[in-house]
Amino acid sequence: MADYGKRDYGRCPCGGQYEHRAVEVRMTVQGKVVVLTDVPQGACPQCGSRVYKAEVLERIESLMKGDKVRRVQ
């Protein structure tokens, strides 16, 4: 299982240090609006750039394909 708790996002190309945030992501899946809460994200306080861990993006992609939603604990 992916470790969504890892919060080190490294440095932004602008030189800032990414900070951990938990954000809300809204998307449409098979014609229905889906809201994901507490999605881990890195955000640069200097330039506003945002990044996600590969595991998080893979999970979001599987949801967009219409895979069954399973709560990850």
Backbone atoms as SQL, in Angstrom:
CREATE TABLE atoms (id INTEGER PRIMARY KEY, chain TEXT, resi INTEGER, resn TEXT, atom TEXT, x REAL, y REAL, z REAL);
INSERT INTO atoms VALUES
  (1, 'A', 1, 'MET', 'N', 0.846, -1.181, 0.000),
  (2, 'A', 1, 'MET', 'CA', 0.000, 0.000, 0.000),
  (3, 'A', 1, 'MET', 'C', 0.888, 1.239, 0.000),
  (4, 'A', 2, 'ALA', 'N', 0.472, 2.240, -0.718),
  (5, 'A', 2, 'ALA', 'CA', 1.231, 3.482, -0.811),
  (6, 'A', 2, 'ALA', 'C', 1.256, 4.195, 0.532),
  (7, 'A', 3, 'ASP', 'N', 2.359, 4.865, 0.796),
  (8, 'A', 3, 'ASP', 'CA', 2.481, 5.629, 2.034),
  (9, 'A', 3, 'ASP', 'C', 2.127, 7.081, 1.745),
  (10, 'A', 4, 'TYR', 'N', 0.859, 7.421, 1.905),
  (11, 'A', 4, 'TYR', 'CA', 0.398, 8.774, 1.630),
  (12, 'A', 4, 'TYR', 'C', 0.850, 9.744, 2.708),
  (13, 'A', 5, 'GLY', 'N', 1.421, 9.248, 3.790),
  (14, 'A', 5, 'GLY', 'CA', 1.847, 10.100, 4.880),
  (15, 'A', 5, 'GLY', 'C', 3.187, 10.770, 4.639),
  (16, 'A', 6, 'LYS', 'N', 3.959, 10.307, 3.633),
  (17, 'A', 6, 'LYS', 'CA', 5.253, 10.939, 3.355),
  (18, 'A', 6, 'LYS', 'C', 5.007, 12.371, 2.916),
  (19, 'A', 7, 'ARG', 'N', 5.666, 13.298, 3.573),
  (20, 'A', 7, 'ARG', 'CA', 5.360, 14.699, 3.320),
  (21, 'A', 7, 'ARG', 'C', 6.551, 15.484, 2.788),
  (22, 'A', 8, 'ASP', 'N', 7.623, 14.831, 2.406),
  (23, 'A', 8, 'ASP', 'CA', 8.772, 15.543, 1.866),
  (24, 'A', 8, 'ASP', 'C', 8.608, 15.653, 0.357),
  (25, 'A', 9, 'TYR', 'N', 8.339, 16.852, -0.118),
  (26, 'A', 9, 'TYR', 'CA', 8.130, 17.091, -1.541),
  (27, 'A', 9, 'TYR', 'C', 9.365, 17.698, -2.203),
  (28, 'A', 10, 'GLY', 'N', 10.381, 17.976, -1.426),
  (29, 'A', 10, 'GLY', 'CA', 11.609, 18.511, -1.993),
  (30, 'A', 10, 'GLY', 'C', 11.530, 20.003, -2.276),
  (31, 'A', 11, 'ARG', 'N', 12.420, 20.424, -3.178),
  (32, 'A', 11, 'ARG', 'CA', 12.517, 21.841, -3.520),
  (33, 'A', 11, 'ARG', 'C', 11.836, 22.122, -4.853),
  (34, 'A', 12, 'CYS', 'N', 11.264, 23.293, -4.925),
  (35, 'A', 12, 'CYS', 'CA', 10.634, 23.787, -6.143),
  (36, 'A', 12, 'CYS', 'C', 11.736, 24.319, -7.065),
  (37, 'A', 13, 'PRO', 'N', 11.555, 24.275, -8.376),
  (38, 'A', 13, 'PRO', 'CA', 12.554, 24.863, -9.276),
  (39, 'A', 13, 'PRO', 'C', 12.847, 26.340, -9.004),
  (40, 'A', 14, 'CYS', 'N', 11.907, 27.064, -8.388),
  (41, 'A', 14, 'CYS', 'CA', 12.139, 28.483, -8.087),
  (42, 'A', 14, 'CYS', 'C', 13.067, 28.658, -6.885),
  (43, 'A', 15, 'GLY', 'N', 13.334, 27.561, -6.167),
  (44, 'A', 15, 'GLY', 'CA', 14.213, 27.629, -4.992),
  (45, 'A', 15, 'GLY', 'C', 13.474, 27.493, -3.675),
  (46, 'A', 16, 'GLY', 'N', 12.145, 27.588, -3.700),
  (47, 'A', 16, 'GLY', 'CA', 11.354, 27.435, -2.476),
  (48, 'A', 16, 'GLY', 'C', 11.262, 25.977, -2.046),
  (49, 'A', 17, 'GLN', 'N', 10.854, 25.762, -0.837),
  (50, 'A', 17, 'GLN', 'CA', 10.664, 24.415, -0.298),
  (51, 'A', 17, 'GLN', 'C', 9.174, 24.102, -0.311),
  (52, 'A', 18, 'TYR', 'N', 8.785, 22.997, -0.969),
  (53, 'A', 18, 'TYR', 'CA', 7.378, 22.621, -0.986),
  (54, 'A', 18, 'TYR', 'C', 6.894, 22.331, 0.427),
  (55, 'A', 19, 'GLU', 'N', 5.696, 22.791, 0.750),
  (56, 'A', 19, 'GLU', 'CA', 5.077, 22.545, 2.050),
  (57, 'A', 19, 'GLU', 'C', 3.885, 21.625, 1.864),
  (58, 'A', 20, 'HIS', 'N', 3.671, 20.758, 2.833),
  (59, 'A', 20, 'HIS', 'CA', 2.552, 19.817, 2.768),
  (60, 'A', 20, 'HIS', 'C', 1.224, 20.530, 3.005),
  (61, 'A', 21, 'ARG', 'N', 0.230, 20.132, 2.207),
  (62, 'A', 21, 'ARG', 'CA', -1.156, 20.591, 2.388),
  (63, 'A', 21, 'ARG', 'C', -2.069, 19.394, 2.168),
  (64, 'A', 22, 'ALA', 'N', -3.237, 19.458, 2.740),
  (65, 'A', 22, 'ALA', 'CA', -4.300, 18.498, 2.448),
  (66, 'A', 22, 'ALA', 'C', -5.387, 19.297, 1.745),
  (67, 'A', 23, 'VAL', 'N', -5.669, 18.972, 0.485),
  (68, 'A', 23, 'VAL', 'CA', -6.584, 19.770, -0.330),
  (69, 'A', 23, 'VAL', 'C', -7.798, 18.950, -0.757),
  (70, 'A', 24, 'GLU', 'N', -8.762, 19.664, -1.310),
  (71, 'A', 24, 'GLU', 'CA', -9.966, 19.045, -1.854),
  (72, 'A', 24, 'GLU', 'C', -9.840, 19.047, -3.379),
  (73, 'A', 25, 'VAL', 'N', -10.119, 17.901, -4.006),
  (74, 'A', 25, 'VAL', 'CA', -10.054, 17.780, -5.456),
  (75, 'A', 25, 'VAL', 'C', -11.440, 17.408, -5.962),
  (76, 'A', 26, 'ARG', 'N', -11.940, 18.187, -6.920),
  (77, 'A', 26, 'ARG', 'CA', -13.251, 17.909, -7.531),
  (78, 'A', 26, 'ARG', 'C', -13.015, 17.454, -8.962),
  (79, 'A', 27, 'MET', 'N', -13.735, 16.406, -9.366),
  (80, 'A', 27, 'MET', 'CA', -13.643, 15.915, -10.734),
  (81, 'A', 27, 'MET', 'C', -14.962, 15.288, -11.133),
  (82, 'A', 28, 'THR', 'N', -15.138, 15.102, -12.432),
  (83, 'A', 28, 'THR', 'CA', -16.331, 14.440, -12.936),
  (84, 'A', 28, 'THR', 'C', -15.943, 13.047, -13.404),
  (85, 'A', 29, 'VAL', 'N', -16.612, 12.038, -12.866),
  (86, 'A', 29, 'VAL', 'CA', -16.356, 10.645, -13.214),
  (87, 'A', 29, 'VAL', 'C', -17.666, 10.038, -13.689),
  (88, 'A', 30, 'GLN', 'N', -17.678, 9.587, -14.927),
  (89, 'A', 30, 'GLN', 'CA', -18.867, 8.980, -15.524),
  (90, 'A', 30, 'GLN', 'C', -20.094, 9.875, -15.336),
  (91, 'A', 31, 'GLY', 'N', -19.909, 11.178, -15.569),
  (92, 'A', 31, 'GLY', 'CA', -21.007, 12.127, -15.506),
  (93, 'A', 31, 'GLY', 'C', -21.409, 12.581, -14.117),
  (94, 'A', 32, 'LYS', 'N', -20.704, 12.122, -13.095),
  (95, 'A', 32, 'LYS', 'CA', -21.030, 12.507, -11.723),
  (96, 'A', 32, 'LYS', 'C', -19.861, 13.260, -11.108),
  (97, 'A', 33, 'VAL', 'N', -20.180, 14.289, -10.325),
  (98, 'A', 33, 'VAL', 'CA', -19.144, 15.046, -9.636),
  (99, 'A', 33, 'VAL', 'C', -18.677, 14.242, -8.420),
  (100, 'A', 34, 'VAL', 'N', -17.360, 14.078, -8.336),
  (101, 'A', 34, 'VAL', 'CA', -16.747, 13.364, -7.214),
  (102, 'A', 34, 'VAL', 'C', -15.841, 14.352, -6.495),
  (103, 'A', 35, 'VAL', 'N', -15.923, 14.384, -5.181),
  (104, 'A', 35, 'VAL', 'CA', -15.083, 15.266, -4.374),
  (105, 'A', 35, 'VAL', 'C', -14.184, 14.403, -3.508),
  (106, 'A', 36, 'LEU', 'N', -12.885, 14.564, -3.675),
  (107, 'A', 36, 'LEU', 'CA', -11.907, 13.866, -2.851),
  (108, 'A', 36, 'LEU', 'C', -11.421, 14.854, -1.799),
  (109, 'A', 37, 'THR', 'N', -11.419, 14.452, -0.549),
  (110, 'A', 37, 'THR', 'CA', -10.976, 15.341, 0.519),
  (111, 'A', 37, 'THR', 'C', -9.670, 14.842, 1.111),
  (112, 'A', 38, 'ASP', 'N', -8.944, 15.740, 1.722),
  (113, 'A', 38, 'ASP', 'CA', -7.666, 15.429, 2.375),
  (114, 'A', 38, 'ASP', 'C', -6.659, 14.799, 1.425),
  (115, 'A', 39, 'VAL', 'N', -6.597, 15.308, 0.196),
  (116, 'A', 39, 'VAL', 'CA', -5.635, 14.810, -0.787),
  (117, 'A', 39, 'VAL', 'C', -4.287, 15.475, -0.503),
  (118, 'A', 40, 'PRO', 'N', -3.229, 14.679, -0.272),
  (119, 'A', 40, 'PRO', 'CA', -1.916, 15.260, 0.029),
  (120, 'A', 40, 'PRO', 'C', -1.331, 15.987, -1.182),
  (121, 'A', 41, 'GLN', 'N', -0.796, 17.175, -0.936),
  (122, 'A', 41, 'GLN', 'CA', -0.235, 17.998, -2.002),
  (123, 'A', 41, 'GLN', 'C', 0.943, 18.786, -1.444),
  (124, 'A', 42, 'GLY', 'N', 1.937, 19.024, -2.282),
  (125, 'A', 42, 'GLY', 'CA', 3.030, 19.919, -1.929),
  (126, 'A', 42, 'GLY', 'C', 2.783, 21.253, -2.617),
  (127, 'A', 43, 'ALA', 'N', 2.942, 22.357, -1.893),
  (128, 'A', 43, 'ALA', 'CA', 2.726, 23.685, -2.454),
  (129, 'A', 43, 'ALA', 'C', 3.913, 24.580, -2.119),
  (130, 'A', 44, 'CYS', 'N', 4.376, 25.313, -3.128),
  (131, 'A', 44, 'CYS', 'CA', 5.498, 26.233, -2.919),
  (132, 'A', 44, 'CYS', 'C', 4.964, 27.584, -2.450),
  (133, 'A', 45, 'PRO', 'N', 5.410, 28.048, -1.286),
  (134, 'A', 45, 'PRO', 'CA', 4.931, 29.342, -0.788),
  (135, 'A', 45, 'PRO', 'C', 5.494, 30.533, -1.567),
  (136, 'A', 46, 'GLN', 'N', 6.559, 30.324, -2.344),
  (137, 'A', 46, 'GLN', 'CA', 7.165, 31.436, -3.092),
  (138, 'A', 46, 'GLN', 'C', 6.477, 31.685, -4.426),
  (139, 'A', 47, 'CYS', 'N', 6.230, 30.616, -5.191),
  (140, 'A', 47, 'CYS', 'CA', 5.692, 30.822, -6.543),
  (141, 'A', 47, 'CYS', 'C', 4.299, 30.223, -6.745),
  (142, 'A', 48, 'GLY', 'N', 3.821, 29.419, -5.768),
  (143, 'A', 48, 'GLY', 'CA', 2.487, 28.842, -5.882),
  (144, 'A', 48, 'GLY', 'C', 2.427, 27.523, -6.627),
  (145, 'A', 49, 'SER', 'N', 3.560, 27.015, -7.089),
  (146, 'A', 49, 'SER', 'CA', 3.600, 25.729, -7.783),
  (147, 'A', 49, 'SER', 'C', 3.060, 24.626, -6.870),
  (148, 'A', 50, 'ARG', 'N', 2.379, 23.639, -7.474),
  (149, 'A', 50, 'ARG', 'CA', 1.813, 22.533, -6.698),
  (150, 'A', 50, 'ARG', 'C', 2.263, 21.212, -7.287),
  (151, 'A', 51, 'VAL', 'N', 2.551, 20.245, -6.412),
  (152, 'A', 51, 'VAL', 'CA', 2.963, 18.912, -6.852),
  (153, 'A', 51, 'VAL', 'C', 2.238, 17.849, -6.031),
  (154, 'A', 52, 'TYR', 'N', 2.139, 16.655, -6.633),
  (155, 'A', 52, 'TYR', 'CA', 1.545, 15.498, -5.970),
  (156, 'A', 52, 'TYR', 'C', 2.530, 14.340, -6.054),
  (157, 'A', 53, 'LYS', 'N', 2.497, 13.466, -5.079),
  (158, 'A', 53, 'LYS', 'CA', 3.280, 12.234, -5.129),
  (159, 'A', 53, 'LYS', 'C', 2.703, 11.344, -6.216),
  (160, 'A', 54, 'ALA', 'N', 3.547, 10.530, -6.840),
  (161, 'A', 54, 'ALA', 'CA', 3.114, 9.634, -7.921),
  (162, 'A', 54, 'ALA', 'C', 1.990, 8.709, -7.457),
  (163, 'A', 55, 'GLU', 'N', 2.072, 8.210, -6.223),
  (164, 'A', 55, 'GLU', 'CA', 1.056, 7.298, -5.705),
  (165, 'A', 55, 'GLU', 'C', -0.315, 7.963, -5.634),
  (166, 'A', 56, 'VAL', 'N', -0.326, 9.243, -5.297),
  (167, 'A', 56, 'VAL', 'CA', -1.582, 9.989, -5.202),
  (168, 'A', 56, 'VAL', 'C', -2.177, 10.173, -6.598),
  (169, 'A', 57, 'LEU', 'N', -1.331, 10.535, -7.557),
  (170, 'A', 57, 'LEU', 'CA', -1.821, 10.710, -8.927),
  (171, 'A', 57, 'LEU', 'C', -2.340, 9.407, -9.512),
  (172, 'A', 58, 'GLU', 'N', -1.670, 8.292, -9.210),
  (173, 'A', 58, 'GLU', 'CA', -2.139, 6.980, -9.683),
  (174, 'A', 58, 'GLU', 'C', -3.510, 6.660, -9.114),
  (175, 'A', 59, 'ARG', 'N', -3.717, 6.984, -7.861),
  (176, 'A', 59, 'ARG', 'CA', -5.009, 6.732, -7.212),
  (177, 'A', 59, 'ARG', 'C', -6.096, 7.608, -7.842),
  (178, 'A', 60, 'ILE', 'N', -5.806, 8.871, -8.063),
  (179, 'A', 60, 'ILE', 'CA', -6.774, 9.772, -8.692),
  (180, 'A', 60, 'ILE', 'C', -7.095, 9.287, -10.108),
  (181, 'A', 61, 'GLU', 'N', -6.068, 8.869, -10.842),
  (182, 'A', 61, 'GLU', 'CA', -6.279, 8.368, -12.202),
  (183, 'A', 61, 'GLU', 'C', -7.187, 7.136, -12.206),
  (184, 'A', 62, 'SER', 'N', -6.993, 6.237, -11.253),
  (185, 'A', 62, 'SER', 'CA', -7.844, 5.041, -11.198),
  (186, 'A', 62, 'SER', 'C', -9.296, 5.423, -10.913),
  (187, 'A', 63, 'LEU', 'N', -9.503, 6.446, -10.108),
  (188, 'A', 63, 'LEU', 'CA', -10.859, 6.917, -9.836),
  (189, 'A', 63, 'LEU', 'C', -11.479, 7.540, -11.086),
  (190, 'A', 64, 'MET', 'N', -10.682, 8.266, -11.847),
  (191, 'A', 64, 'MET', 'CA', -11.194, 8.888, -13.063),
  (192, 'A', 64, 'MET', 'C', -11.587, 7.843, -14.110),
  (193, 'A', 65, 'LYS', 'N', -10.925, 6.694, -14.079),
  (194, 'A', 65, 'LYS', 'CA', -11.263, 5.611, -15.004),
  (195, 'A', 65, 'LYS', 'C', -12.547, 4.906, -14.592),
  (196, 'A', 66, 'GLY', 'N', -13.043, 5.249, -13.403),
  (197, 'A', 66, 'GLY', 'CA', -14.284, 4.644, -12.948),
  (198, 'A', 66, 'GLY', 'C', -14.096, 3.403, -12.105),
  (199, 'A', 67, 'ASP', 'N', -12.867, 3.151, -11.647),
  (200, 'A', 67, 'ASP', 'CA', -12.644, 2.021, -10.747),
  (201, 'A', 67, 'ASP', 'C', -13.452, 2.226, -9.480),
  (202, 'A', 68, 'LYS', 'N', -13.799, 1.143, -8.844),
  (203, 'A', 68, 'LYS', 'CA', -14.585, 1.257, -7.606),
  (204, 'A', 68, 'LYS', 'C', -13.821, 2.077, -6.581),
  (205, 'A', 69, 'VAL', 'N', -14.558, 2.910, -5.898),
  (206, 'A', 69, 'VAL', 'CA', -13.947, 3.757, -4.872),
  (207, 'A', 69, 'VAL', 'C', -13.765, 2.918, -3.616),
  (208, 'A', 70, 'ARG', 'N', -12.529, 2.896, -3.144),
  (209, 'A', 70, 'ARG', 'CA', -12.205, 2.170, -1.926),
  (210, 'A', 70, 'ARG', 'C', -11.463, 3.133, -1.036),
  (211, 'A', 71, 'ARG', 'N', -11.958, 3.285, 0.167),
  (212, 'A', 71, 'ARG', 'CA', -11.332, 4.230, 1.099),
  (213, 'A', 71, 'ARG', 'C', -9.999, 3.673, 1.564),
  (214, 'A', 72, 'VAL', 'N', -8.926, 4.445, 1.383),
  (215, 'A', 72, 'VAL', 'CA', -7.585, 4.042, 1.825),
  (216, 'A', 72, 'VAL', 'C', -7.392, 4.562, 3.239),
  (217, 'A', 73, 'GLN', 'N', -7.005, 3.681, 4.143),
  (218, 'A', 73, 'GLN', 'CA', -6.834, 4.079, 5.545),
  (219, 'A', 73, 'GLN', 'C', -5.395, 4.083, 5.938);
